[in-house]
Amino acid sequence: MSAGAAILSLFTESEPEFTTFGVVYFFILAFIGWGATKLLTHIQQRRKYEISDVEIDKHIK
């Protein structure tokens, strides 16, 4: 965080400020992340892996 703030201070002379675009952009990204997590969780729960006809070697060295 401090490295990012130091680099940002080199490029700008004024402090960053919140804008409505920035707040809306944050919520859009948060919604996309939440939706992707829900979708991937749903896909993971629907997959079923069945293992059949597998011989197990009991003396693995």
C-alpha positions in Angstrom: 0.0 0.0 0.0 2.7 2.5 0.9 4.6 1.7 -2.3 1.5 2.3 -4.3 0.8 5.6 -2.5 4.4 6.7 -3.1 4.2 6.0 -6.8 0.8 7.7 -7.0 2.2 10.8 -5.3 4.9 11.0 -8.0 2.3 11.3 -10.8 -0.2 13.5 -9.1 0.2 16.7 -7.2 -3.2 16.5 -5.5 -4.6 13.8 -3.4 -7.0 11.3 -5.0 -10.6 11.9 -4.3 -13.7 9.8 -4.5 -16.0 10.2 -7.4 -19.4 8.6 -8.2 -17.8 6.8 -11.1 -15.2 5.2 -8.8 -17.8 4.1 -6.3 -20.1 2.7 -9.0 -17.0 1.0 -10.6 -16.1 -0.6 -7.3 -19.6 -2.0 -6.8 -19.7 -3.3 -10.3 -16.4 -5.2 -9.8 -17.6 -6.5 -6.4 -20.8 -7.7 -8.0 -18.9 -9.5 -10.8 -16.6 -11.1 -8.3 -19.5 -12.3 -6.2 -21.4 -13.6 -9.2 -18.3 -15.5 -10.5 -17.8 -17.1 -7.1 -21.5 -18.2 -7.0 -21.3 -19.5 -10.5 -18.1 -21.5 -9.9 -19.5 -22.9 -6.6 -22.7 -24.0 -8.4 -20.7 -25.7 -11.2 -18.4 -27.4 -8.7 -21.4 -28.8 -6.7 -23.0 -30.2 -9.8 -20.0 -32.1 -11.0 -19.8 -35.7 -9.9 -16.7 -37.8 -10.4 -17.1 -41.6 -10.2 -14.2 -43.9 -10.0 -14.9 -47.4 -11.0 -12.9 -50.5 -11.9 -9.6 -49.2 -10.4 -7.1 -51.6 -9.0 -5.3 -50.3 -5.9 -1.7 -51.4 -5.3 -1.4 -51.9 -1.6 2.4 -52.1 -1.5 3.4 -48.8 -3.0 7.0 -48.0 -2.3 
